[in-house]
Amino acid sequence: MKVDTFRYKVGVAGFPSHPETKKAHVRANSIRRLLDAGQPTIGTHLFLDDPAVVETVGRVGTFDYVEFLAEYSAYSLRSLDDFCRATELHGLGSMIKVDFEGHTFIAQRSVGSGFESVLFADARSPDDVRSFVRSLKPDTPEHRGLFGVGARRHSLPAYGGTPPYVEALDQIVIAIMIEKAGAVEQIDEIVEIPGIDMVQWGPSDYSMCIGRPGDEKHASVIETEKRVIARCHEAGIPCRAEIGTVEDAKYYMDLGVRHFSLGYDLFTLHDALKDGGERLRSAIADA
């Protein structure tokens, strides 16, 4: 009798069978809402997956979202969950930048943790970009994606697979880095691929792959950046610029850019400590 009662309450799939649990408990996508409304967005980069850093950004109150640089950082699947919990607690949107290798697995698990946007790196061809888009679109006849039912954090306590679940997957903001020579050469085809929501230019990778490592301000790099941004805007795809200072924004605003990611947590920490340490050491030496 106890076994039967337990089975009734838990259900054959191992999840509660109460009618309420069949509803998809999915959070509205705040980045998507801003994009759809034609509003500008401001984010910042985080190398650190510590929720305390996310909370610090949230308390500032001026950023729309935080971007976790998973491509460069150490993290775990559990820390991705905790990262997203912190963003939700403070009303922040969330983006994650993922490696090219294993992008389908990491992108899907990140969305399962609660990330609202995925930034895909290192595309070299239109087929790479199609693979990025397909990895996050729902596995339905209409969307023809690879993202199926998953009982992960973004859908619990429901098992997933409901119409609201499918809709939530379709709302994930898909951002693409254009940073490799192959992608630049085929930019006209890439911008016509359905499902791209935002493009980010990558001058560091581009200058390296054309044989000018570190020469991001070379005339050919600058001109290519302008051409990529213009072509994306012609196709109706918003572009985002990564900037180090507020003053850097004007150059991009003159190119029609209205989406920005300002600064990096580790670089900000480094600069603040370097400045303070040098000034303190100088004051002590002069005393």
LINURTA-V722779 format. One record per residue. N is the residue number from 0. RES is the residue in three letters. PHI is phi as a letter, one per 30 degrees, with the letter a starting at -180 (* if undefined). PSI is psi in degrees with one decimal (* if undefined). OMEGA is omega in whole degrees, -180 to 180 (NA if undefined). Layout:
n=N res=RES phi=PHI psi=PSI omega=OMEGA
n=N res=RES phi=PHI psi=PSI omega=OMEGA
//
This chain:
n=0 res=MET phi=* psi=-40.6 omega=179
n=1 res=LYS phi=d psi=-38.7 omega=179
n=2 res=VAL phi=d psi=-42.8 omega=180
n=3 res=ASP phi=d psi=-41.9 omega=179
n=4 res=THR phi=d psi=-42.7 omega=179
n=5 res=PHE phi=d psi=-42.1 omega=179
n=6 res=ARG phi=d psi=-40.0 omega=-178
n=7 res=TYR phi=d psi=-40.3 omega=-176
n=8 res=LYS phi=d psi=-34.8 omega=-175
n=9 res=VAL phi=d psi=-38.6 omega=-179
n=10 res=GLY phi=i psi=160.7 omega=-172
n=11 res=VAL phi=d psi=-24.5 omega=-179
n=12 res=ALA phi=d psi=-5.1 omega=-180
n=13 res=GLY phi=j psi=6.0 omega=179
n=14 res=PHE phi=c psi=152.9 omega=-176
n=15 res=PRO phi=e psi=141.7 omega=-177
n=16 res=SER phi=c psi=7.2 omega=176
n=17 res=HIS phi=d psi=141.2 omega=-177
n=18 res=PRO phi=e psi=-33.2 omega=-178
n=19 res=GLU phi=d psi=-30.2 omega=-176
n=20 res=THR phi=d psi=-9.4 omega=178
n=21 res=LYS phi=d psi=-8.0 omega=177
n=22 res=LYS phi=d psi=140.7 omega=178
n=23 res=ALA phi=d psi=114.7 omega=179
n=24 res=HIS phi=d psi=79.3 omega=-177
n=25 res=VAL phi=c psi=144.0 omega=-176
n=26 res=ARG phi=d psi=141.3 omega=177
n=27 res=ALA phi=d psi=141.7 omega=-177
n=28 res=ASN phi=d psi=107.7 omega=-174
n=29 res=SER phi=d psi=-34.0 omega=178
n=30 res=ILE phi=d psi=-42.7 omega=177
n=31 res=ARG phi=e psi=-42.0 omega=-179
n=32 res=ARG phi=e psi=-43.7 omega=180
n=33 res=LEU phi=d psi=-41.6 omega=179
n=34 res=LEU phi=d psi=-45.6 omega=-179
n=35 res=ASP phi=d psi=-29.1 omega=180
n=36 res=ALA phi=d psi=-1.2 omega=-179
n=37 res=GLY phi=i psi=23.5 omega=-178
n=38 res=GLN phi=c psi=149.7 omega=175
n=39 res=PRO phi=d psi=159.5 omega=177
n=40 res=THR phi=b psi=148.1 omega=178
n=41 res=ILE phi=b psi=124.0 omega=176
n=42 res=GLY phi=b psi=178.8 omega=174
n=43 res=THR phi=b psi=153.1 omega=-177
n=44 res=HIS phi=c psi=140.4 omega=174
n=45 res=LEU phi=b psi=121.4 omega=169
n=46 res=PHE phi=d psi=-29.4 omega=-175
n=47 res=LEU phi=d psi=134.0 omega=179
n=48 res=ASP phi=c psi=11.7 omega=-179
n=49 res=ASP phi=d psi=124.7 omega=178
n=50 res=PRO phi=e psi=-25.5 omega=179
n=51 res=ALA phi=d psi=-33.9 omega=177
n=52 res=VAL phi=d psi=-41.7 omega=176
n=53 res=VAL phi=e psi=-45.3 omega=-180
n=54 res=GLU phi=d psi=-36.8 omega=178
n=55 res=THR phi=d psi=-44.4 omega=177
n=56 res=VAL phi=d psi=-42.1 omega=-180
n=57 res=GLY phi=d psi=-37.7 omega=-179
n=58 res=ARG phi=d psi=-23.9 omega=177
n=59 res=VAL phi=d psi=-41.4 omega=173
n=60 res=GLY phi=i psi=10.2 omega=-177
n=61 res=THR phi=c psi=-2.8 omega=-178
n=62 res=PHE phi=c psi=144.5 omega=178
n=63 res=ASP phi=d psi=-30.9 omega=-177
n=64 res=TYR phi=a psi=165.1 omega=173
n=65 res=VAL phi=c psi=144.3 omega=178
n=66 res=GLU phi=c psi=119.2 omega=176
n=67 res=PHE phi=d psi=125.0 omega=-176
n=68 res=LEU phi=d psi=70.6 omega=-178
n=69 res=ALA phi=d psi=-24.6 omega=179
n=70 res=GLU phi=d psi=-27.1 omega=-175
n=71 res=TYR phi=c psi=-11.7 omega=-166
n=72 res=SER phi=c psi=163.3 omega=172
n=73 res=ALA phi=c psi=138.0 omega=-179
n=74 res=TYR phi=a psi=171.1 omega=175
n=75 res=SER phi=b psi=166.4 omega=177
n=76 res=LEU phi=d psi=-35.3 omega=178
n=77 res=ARG phi=d psi=-39.0 omega=-179
n=78 res=SER phi=d psi=-28.2 omega=175
n=79 res=LEU phi=d psi=-40.9 omega=176
n=80 res=ASP phi=e psi=-47.4 omega=-178
n=81 res=ASP phi=d psi=-35.5 omega=177
n=82 res=PHE phi=e psi=-46.8 omega=-178
n=83 res=CYS phi=d psi=-34.6 omega=175
n=84 res=ARG phi=e psi=-41.6 omega=-180
n=85 res=ALA phi=d psi=-39.7 omega=178
n=86 res=THR phi=d psi=-42.1 omega=-178
n=87 res=GLU phi=d psi=-36.8 omega=180
n=88 res=LEU phi=d psi=-30.8 omega=-176
n=89 res=HIS phi=c psi=14.8 omega=174
n=90 res=GLY phi=i psi=28.0 omega=179
n=91 res=LEU phi=c psi=146.5 omega=168
n=92 res=GLY phi=d psi=171.4 omega=-176
n=93 res=SER phi=b psi=135.6 omega=176
n=94 res=MET phi=b psi=148.9 omega=175
n=95 res=ILE phi=b psi=136.1 omega=176
n=96 res=LYS phi=c psi=123.6 omega=-172
n=97 res=VAL phi=c psi=155.4 omega=175
n=98 res=ASP phi=d psi=156.7 omega=174
n=99 res=PHE phi=d psi=-49.4 omega=180
n=100 res=GLU phi=d psi=131.1 omega=179
n=101 res=GLY phi=i psi=20.6 omega=-172
n=102 res=HIS phi=d psi=-33.3 omega=-179
n=103 res=THR phi=d psi=-47.5 omega=-179
n=104 res=PHE phi=d psi=-51.6 omega=-176
n=105 res=ILE phi=d psi=-40.5 omega=180
n=106 res=ALA phi=d psi=-45.1 omega=-179
n=107 res=GLN phi=d psi=-41.2 omega=178
n=108 res=ARG phi=d psi=-32.1 omega=178
n=109 res=SER phi=d psi=-44.5 omega=175
n=110 res=VAL phi=d psi=-38.9 omega=177
n=111 res=GLY phi=d psi=-28.3 omega=177
n=112 res=SER phi=d psi=-21.1 omega=180
n=113 res=GLY phi=k psi=1.3 omega=179
n=114 res=PHE phi=d psi=138.1 omega=-178
n=115 res=GLU phi=c psi=-16.9 omega=-176
n=116 res=SER phi=b psi=146.2 omega=176
n=117 res=VAL phi=b psi=129.7 omega=176
n=118 res=LEU phi=c psi=117.3 omega=-177
n=119 res=PHE phi=c psi=133.4 omega=-177
n=120 res=ALA phi=c psi=157.9 omega=165
n=121 res=ASP phi=i psi=28.7 omega=173
n=122 res=ALA phi=d psi=134.3 omega=178
n=123 res=ARG phi=c psi=-7.2 omega=-176
n=124 res=SER phi=a psi=163.7 omega=174
n=125 res=PRO phi=e psi=-35.2 omega=179
n=126 res=ASP phi=d psi=-35.4 omega=175
n=127 res=ASP phi=d psi=-44.9 omega=-178
n=128 res=VAL phi=d psi=-40.9 omega=177
n=129 res=ARG phi=e psi=-38.2 omega=178
n=130 res=SER phi=d psi=-40.2 omega=177
n=131 res=PHE phi=e psi=-50.8 omega=-177
n=132 res=VAL phi=d psi=-46.2 omega=-177
n=133 res=ARG phi=d psi=-31.9 omega=-178
n=134 res=SER phi=d psi=-24.8 omega=-177
n=135 res=LEU phi=c psi=-10.3 omega=179
n=136 res=LYS phi=d psi=148.2 omega=-177
n=137 res=PRO phi=d psi=148.4 omega=178
n=138 res=ASP phi=d psi=73.8 omega=178
n=139 res=THR phi=b psi=160.9 omega=177
n=140 res=PRO phi=e psi=-32.0 omega=-179
n=141 res=GLU phi=d psi=-46.1 omega=-173
n=142 res=HIS phi=c psi=-26.9 omega=176
n=143 res=ARG phi=h psi=40.1 omega=179
n=144 res=GLY phi=c psi=-170.5 omega=-178
n=145 res=LEU phi=c psi=-1.2 omega=-175
n=146 res=PHE phi=d psi=109.7 omega=-180
n=147 res=GLY phi=c psi=-158.1 omega=-179
n=148 res=VAL phi=d psi=134.2 omega=178
n=149 res=GLY phi=b psi=123.6 omega=178
n=150 res=ALA phi=d psi=68.2 omega=-180
n=151 res=ARG phi=c psi=-178.2 omega=-171
n=152 res=ARG phi=e psi=-34.5 omega=-175
n=153 res=HIS phi=d psi=-15.3 omega=-179
n=154 res=SER phi=c psi=-18.6 omega=-177
n=155 res=LEU phi=d psi=149.9 omega=8
n=156 res=PRO phi=d psi=1.6 omega=175
n=157 res=ALA phi=d psi=160.6 omega=-179
n=158 res=TYR phi=d psi=-20.3 omega=-178
n=159 res=GLY phi=j psi=174.5 omega=177
n=160 res=GLY phi=i psi=1.6 omega=179
n=161 res=THR phi=d psi=165.9 omega=176
n=162 res=PRO phi=e psi=-42.6 omega=177
n=163 res=PRO phi=d psi=-33.4 omega=177
n=164 res=TYR phi=d psi=-45.3 omega=178
n=165 res=VAL phi=d psi=-42.9 omega=179
n=166 res=GLU phi=d psi=-41.1 omega=180
n=167 res=ALA phi=d psi=-39.8 omega=177
n=168 res=LEU phi=d psi=-40.6 omega=-179
n=169 res=ASP phi=d psi=-17.8 omega=180
n=170 res=GLN phi=d psi=-9.7 omega=179
n=171 res=ILE phi=e psi=132.8 omega=-178
n=172 res=VAL phi=d psi=118.7 omega=-178
n=173 res=ILE phi=c psi=115.1 omega=-180
n=174 res=ALA phi=c psi=144.1 omega=-175
n=175 res=ILE phi=b psi=131.5 omega=170
n=176 res=MET phi=d psi=128.7 omega=169
n=177 res=ILE phi=c psi=105.6 omega=-171
n=178 res=GLU phi=b psi=-5.6 omega=179
n=179 res=LYS phi=c psi=148.6 omega=-177
n=180 res=ALA phi=e psi=-38.7 omega=-180
n=181 res=GLY phi=d psi=-39.9 omega=178
n=182 res=ALA phi=d psi=-40.0 omega=179
n=183 res=VAL phi=d psi=-43.7 omega=-179
n=184 res=GLU phi=d psi=-24.8 omega=-178
n=185 res=GLN phi=c psi=27.3 omega=-176
n=186 res=ILE phi=d psi=-32.9 omega=-180
n=187 res=ASP phi=d psi=-37.9 omega=178
n=188 res=GLU phi=d psi=-37.8 omega=-177
n=189 res=ILE phi=d psi=-43.6 omega=-176
n=190 res=VAL phi=d psi=-11.8 omega=178
n=191 res=GLU phi=c psi=-1.1 omega=180
n=192 res=ILE phi=d psi=122.7 omega=180
n=193 res=PRO phi=d psi=143.8 omega=173
n=194 res=GLY phi=j psi=-8.8 omega=178
n=195 res=ILE phi=d psi=124.9 omega=-177
n=196 res=ASP phi=c psi=-22.2 omega=-177
n=197 res=MET phi=a psi=149.1 omega=177
n=198 res=VAL phi=b psi=139.3 omega=177
n=199 res=GLN phi=b psi=124.2 omega=176
n=200 res=TRP phi=d psi=141.3 omega=180
n=201 res=GLY phi=b psi=87.9 omega=-175
n=202 res=PRO phi=d psi=-30.9 omega=-178
n=203 res=SER phi=d psi=-50.2 omega=179
n=204 res=ASP phi=d psi=-41.6 omega=-177
n=205 res=TYR phi=d psi=-46.7 omega=-179
n=206 res=SER phi=d psi=-35.0 omega=179
n=207 res=MET phi=d psi=-44.7 omega=-174
n=208 res=CYS phi=d psi=-10.6 omega=174
n=209 res=ILE phi=c psi=10.5 omega=176
n=210 res=GLY phi=i psi=18.1 omega=178
n=211 res=ARG phi=b psi=60.9 omega=-177
n=212 res=PRO phi=e psi=130.5 omega=179
n=213 res=GLY phi=i psi=-5.4 omega=-177
n=214 res=ASP phi=c psi=58.8 omega=-175
n=215 res=GLU phi=d psi=-19.3 omega=-178
n=216 res=LYS phi=c psi=9.4 omega=177
n=217 res=HIS phi=d psi=146.3 omega=-175
n=218 res=ALA phi=e psi=-39.1 omega=-178
n=219 res=SER phi=d psi=-34.2 omega=178
n=220 res=VAL phi=d psi=-44.4 omega=-180
n=221 res=ILE phi=d psi=-44.9 omega=-179
n=222 res=GLU phi=d psi=-36.6 omega=178
n=223 res=THR phi=d psi=-40.8 omega=177
n=224 res=GLU phi=e psi=-46.9 omega=180
n=225 res=LYS phi=d psi=-40.1 omega=-179
n=226 res=ARG phi=d psi=-40.6 omega=179
n=227 res=VAL phi=d psi=-45.5 omega=180
n=228 res=ILE phi=d psi=-44.8 omega=-180
n=229 res=ALA phi=d psi=-41.0 omega=-179
n=230 res=ARG phi=d psi=-38.3 omega=177
n=231 res=CYS phi=d psi=-44.5 omega=-180
n=232 res=HIS phi=d psi=-37.5 omega=177
n=233 res=GLU phi=d psi=-33.2 omega=-179
n=234 res=ALA phi=d psi=1.5 omega=179
n=235 res=GLY phi=i psi=20.3 omega=180
n=236 res=ILE phi=c psi=120.9 omega=178
n=237 res=PRO phi=d psi=145.2 omega=175
n=238 res=CYS phi=c psi=147.7 omega=176
n=239 res=ARG phi=c psi=145.4 omega=177
n=240 res=ALA phi=c psi=137.2 omega=173
n=241 res=GLU phi=c psi=121.8 omega=-176
n=242 res=ILE phi=b psi=152.9 omega=180
n=243 res=GLY phi=c psi=-27.0 omega=179
n=244 res=THR phi=b psi=161.0 omega=178
n=245 res=VAL phi=d psi=-35.4 omega=-179
n=246 res=GLU phi=d psi=-27.3 omega=180
n=247 res=ASP phi=d psi=-18.0 omega=-174
n=248 res=ALA phi=d psi=-31.6 omega=-174
n=249 res=LYS phi=e psi=-42.6 omega=180
n=250 res=TYR phi=e psi=-45.0 omega=-177
n=251 res=TYR phi=d psi=-33.9 omega=177
n=252 res=MET phi=d psi=-34.4 omega=176
n=253 res=ASP phi=d psi=-21.2 omega=176
n=254 res=LEU phi=c psi=3.4 omega=178
n=255 res=GLY phi=j psi=7.1 omega=-179
n=256 res=VAL phi=d psi=135.8 omega=179
n=257 res=ARG phi=b psi=8.7 omega=-179
n=258 res=HIS phi=b psi=130.9 omega=-173
n=259 res=PHE phi=b psi=150.0 omega=168
n=260 res=SER phi=b psi=118.3 omega=-172
n=261 res=LEU phi=c psi=115.4 omega=170
n=262 res=GLY phi=i psi=170.6 omega=-179
n=263 res=TYR phi=b psi=139.5 omega=-177
n=264 res=ASP phi=e psi=-47.2 omega=-177
n=265 res=LEU phi=d psi=-35.7 omega=179
n=266 res=PHE phi=d psi=-39.8 omega=177
n=267 res=THR phi=d psi=-43.1 omega=179
n=268 res=LEU phi=d psi=-44.5 omega=179
n=269 res=HIS phi=e psi=-48.6 omega=-177
n=270 res=ASP phi=d psi=-40.4 omega=-180
n=271 res=ALA phi=d psi=-43.4 omega=180
n=272 res=LEU phi=d psi=-39.9 omega=180
n=273 res=LYS phi=d psi=-47.0 omega=-180
n=274 res=ASP phi=d psi=-49.2 omega=-179
n=275 res=GLY phi=d psi=-41.3 omega=-179
n=276 res=GLY phi=d psi=-42.5 omega=-180
n=277 res=GLU phi=d psi=-41.6 omega=-180
n=278 res=ARG phi=d psi=-38.0 omega=178
n=279 res=LEU phi=d psi=-44.3 omega=180
n=280 res=ARG phi=d psi=-38.3 omega=178
n=281 res=SER phi=d psi=-41.6 omega=-180
n=282 res=ALA phi=d psi=-39.1 omega=179
n=283 res=ILE phi=d psi=-41.3 omega=-179
n=284 res=ALA phi=d psi=-31.2 omega=-178
n=285 res=ASP phi=d psi=-9.4 omega=-176
n=286 res=ALA phi=d psi=* omega=NA
//
